[in-house]
Amino acid sequence: MDINTFGPPTCKDTQYTLLPTASNISFTIVKPTLNSCTGNADFQLSGDLGSNYIQTNIPTGIYQVTHTITDTCGEKYTCNSAIIIKDVNKPQLLSVIPRCFIQQSKTIVS
């Protein structure tokens, strides 16, 4: 069966949102959907996040990744996608008392 009958794999951008108290996130990159021969295909990853599909402690940002897929018919395809890590949490305001307003107590001994 020829992969060209089915077309190239489908790669989609993926977006993750940080939890309210987090500064980074861990996740597994989703492999593209293969529209070709049945059986196991060989998936290889490259790009901004390296070659591991399991990612840990990734900070906010937009990361480009390239999937290279070889199916059981020997056809090879590449597709690109983006991994988007967003922080949509509002910053928390902390109460800060300026130093000039802190009175120092002095004890006078007579």
C-alpha positions as CSV (number, residue, x, y, z in Angstrom):
1,M,0.0,0.0,0.0
2,D,1.4,3.4,-1.0
3,I,1.3,6.2,1.6
4,N,0.7,8.7,-1.1
5,T,-2.8,7.3,-1.4
6,F,-3.6,8.6,2.0
7,G,-1.5,11.8,2.2
8,P,1.0,13.1,4.8
9,P,0.6,12.7,8.6
10,T,-1.5,15.3,10.4
11,C,0.6,17.5,12.8
12,K,-1.3,19.9,15.1
13,D,0.0,22.7,17.4
14,T,-0.6,21.9,21.1
15,Q,-1.2,24.4,23.9
16,Y,-0.7,23.8,27.6
17,T,-1.6,26.2,30.5
18,L,0.4,26.4,33.7
19,L,-1.3,25.7,37.0
20,P,-1.8,28.7,39.2
21,T,1.3,28.1,41.4
22,A,3.5,26.6,38.7
23,S,6.4,28.1,36.8
24,N,6.9,25.2,34.5
25,I,5.1,22.1,33.2
26,S,5.7,18.4,32.3
27,F,3.9,16.7,29.5
28,T,4.2,14.1,26.7
29,I,4.4,15.4,23.1
30,V,1.5,14.0,21.0
31,K,2.7,12.0,18.0
32,P,1.2,12.9,14.7
33,T,-1.7,10.9,13.2
34,L,-0.4,8.6,10.5
35,N,-2.6,8.3,7.4
36,S,-1.0,5.3,5.8
37,C,0.1,1.7,6.2
38,T,-1.0,-0.2,9.2
39,G,1.5,-1.4,11.8
40,N,4.1,0.3,13.8
41,A,5.8,3.4,12.4
42,D,9.1,4.9,13.5
43,F,8.7,8.4,15.0
44,Q,11.6,10.7,15.6
45,L,11.4,14.1,17.2
46,S,13.8,17.1,16.8
47,G,13.6,20.8,17.4
48,D,13.6,23.3,20.3
49,L,12.8,20.6,22.9
50,G,15.2,17.9,21.7
51,S,14.4,14.3,20.8
52,N,12.4,13.1,23.8
53,Y,8.7,12.8,23.6
54,I,8.4,13.0,27.4
55,Q,9.2,16.6,28.6
56,T,9.8,17.8,32.1
57,N,10.0,21.2,33.7
58,I,9.4,23.3,30.5
59,P,8.9,27.0,31.1
60,T,6.5,29.3,29.2
61,G,7.2,29.9,25.6
62,I,6.6,28.7,22.1
63,Y,8.7,25.7,21.0
64,Q,9.0,24.4,17.4
65,V,9.2,20.7,16.9
66,T,9.7,18.5,13.8
67,H,8.3,14.9,13.6
68,T,10.0,12.6,11.2
69,I,7.9,9.5,10.5
70,T,8.8,6.3,8.6
71,D,5.9,4.0,8.1
72,T,5.9,0.2,7.5
73,C,5.7,0.7,3.7
74,G,9.1,2.6,3.9
75,E,7.6,6.0,3.2
76,K,9.2,8.9,5.1
77,Y,7.4,12.2,6.0
78,T,8.2,15.2,8.2
79,C,5.8,17.6,9.7
80,N,6.2,20.6,11.9
81,S,4.2,21.8,14.9
82,A,4.4,24.2,17.8
83,I,4.2,23.5,21.5
84,I,2.8,26.6,23.3
85,I,3.2,26.9,27.1
86,K,1.0,29.8,28.4
87,D,0.8,31.4,31.8
88,V,-2.7,32.8,32.0
89,N,-2.6,33.4,35.8
90,K,-2.9,36.9,37.1
91,P,0.1,38.0,39.2
92,Q,-0.6,38.1,43.0
93,L,0.0,41.4,44.7
94,L,1.9,41.2,48.0
95,S,1.5,43.7,50.8
96,V,4.8,45.5,51.2
97,I,5.3,48.0,53.9
98,P,8.0,50.5,53.0
99,R,10.9,50.6,55.3
100,C,10.5,54.3,56.1
101,F,7.1,53.5,57.8
102,I,8.4,50.9,60.2
103,Q,9.1,52.5,63.5
104,Q,11.9,51.3,65.6
105,S,11.2,51.1,69.3
106,K,13.9,52.3,71.6
107,T,14.2,51.5,75.2
108,I,15.6,54.2,77.4
109,V,17.2,53.1,80.6
110,S,17.6,55.7,83.3
